[in-house]
Amino acid sequence: MKILYLAGLLLLSMWAMAEPTPFRAVYQADYKGLPVSATGIRELRQVEGDKYLFSSSAKSFFTSITEQSLFDWQDGIVPLEYQYNRKGVGKNRKDRLIFDWQSNTASFAETDYTVAPGTLDKLLYQVQMRQDLMAAGKGTWPKMHYQIADRNRLREYEFQITGEEIIETPIGKFNTVKATRIRRDSDRITTFWMAPEYDFLLIRLKQIEDKGGFELLLKEAEFNGQPLKGM
């Protein structure tokens, strides 16, 4: 029994430190209050050596939004650069945030500020959340706290697992866990549904707020180079 217990701990440790699995996922994106639907694409790929790029985009006839995070993998996530680009309806916006871990600083619009090791950006925390859930294992879901560099300031994000649910998609049904962001100063509700079988890949995302909100639902994906199908 003791040997099995130690083997289990070793397996969890190896899983926690495993390099991220590449994927490309396409989502139906519905924005409340807009007459058209959009397409969302999320992709994680290895670009060079230990460097990875995680990107998220949403495009419709009226607008496009693209985010991407470049990070280094050193038995964990080390953010290097975050970019955000919005074009179309409303005000165009282009952001770039650079991390310098020799000086423990982040730079935005020629403003430098101190960041502690472990600080993430507004997109990359989603990769870290998946890693944390893989390390935790079923039935021991932790509350997840992240310090986020957001333009020229720091924010705190907090999530907890609030249930399990089967989600139906155009490519089948998926068993998921539901992670909800805890907010104490806003009525906005953000919920992620992620599939443990596929390293907690995002299956559905829903955000509700006063002026509408949006929802993503998986409609096709490749995971580690193979087409993804649900139950």
Secondary structure, 3 states (H helix, E strand, C coil): CHHHHHHHHHHHHHHHHCCCCCEEEEEEEEECCCCCEEEEEEEEEEEECCEEEEEEEEECCCEEEEEEEEEEECCCEEEEEEEEEEEECCCCEEEEEEEECCCCEEEECCEEEECCCCCEECCCHHHHHHHHHHHHCCCCCCCEEEEEEECCEEEEEEEEEEEEEEEEECCEEEEEEEEEECCCCCCCEEEEEEEHHHCCEEEEEEEEECCEEEEEEEEEEEECCEECCCC
